[in-house]
Amino acid sequence: MKSRKKVITLVSVSAVLVALEIVLNRFCSINTAGLKIGFAFVPPTLAAIAFGPWIGAAVYATSDLLGAVIFPIGPYHPGFTACAALMGIVSGFLLCKNPINIRRESERGSFSLILSRKRVPLLPNILAAVIINCILFGLIINTAWVSMLYDSKTYWGWFLYRILEYSLMIPVQIVIIPLLIRISDPVRKILRMTAESPEEK
């Protein structure tokens, strides 16, 4: 029963974060063709930090897809949702507190790559997550989808245009993510307390 309550609470918290992302993205951001500046990254990044890469990916992808369907701003490409899911996975692997180790055994010995912020200095993990999400997925890959949907510029024209967005958002994320890491522990604690609370008769 505790595991069932935990799942219900996790789904409820995730749904709230999805709704908050949609509000921040669609109504509280500078959101034009090919350009998005705001704090919509906060709810899904918090989900990834607090609950791990798979919940982070689910919140990122669900909020992106529902936002595009319910409150469309221009044409939609499924590549945006795929990149959003990958952002959640990257954030979860690099920023979640639970230890995540990749090990490989061979005749030459064992290889271990430790990704968790519990075992690795925090700043490198934050920088890696921001660089991968913003530059690789956000700027390089998503610009390809934008250039397919809006042919008013070439890929490189959109790339240079979108550099403005990420020159602002990269420093913002580097500052805000440590704050999200701080509040992720209370979020997990609330989830655990809810799951462990006695059943109502």
C-alpha positions, 0 to 999 in steps of 0.5 A: 500500500505504501508503494501505491501511495508513493506512485499516486503522490509521484504522479500528482506532483509530476502533474503539477509540475507539468501544468506549471511548465505549461503556464510558465512556457505559454503565458510567462515567457518571451515565446516567438518563432524560434525564440523562447526566453523564460523560466519554463525549464524550472519545473521539469528540471526540478522533477529530474533532480528530485525523482531521476532521469525517467520522471524528468524525461516524462515531465519534460516531454509531456509538458512540451507535447500538451503545451503544443496541443492545447496552447499552440504557438506556431507549427509543431515538430515531434523533434522538440518533444524528443529533445525535451525528453532527452533534456530530462534524462540528462538532467536526471543523470547528472543532477539527481542525488541518487548515485548512478554508476556506469561500470564495465568489466573487461580483461584489462580491468574495470571501468567506472563512470560516476555521474551522480552529484552525490559522488562528483563535485556539484559544479561540473555536473551543473555545467555539463547538464546546462551545456548539453541541454542548452547547446546540444539539444536546444541550440544545435538540434532544435534549431534544425527543427525550427529551420524546417518549420520556418524557411524565412532563414537558413539553418545558420541564420536561425542558429545565429538568431537563437544564440541570443536566447542561449546567451541569456538562458545559460547563465540563468540556468547555472544560477537557478539549478543550484537553488532547485537542487536545494529544494529537491530534498524537501520535495523528496521528503514530502513524497516519502512522508506521504507514502509512509503516512498511516492509512485512514480508517 
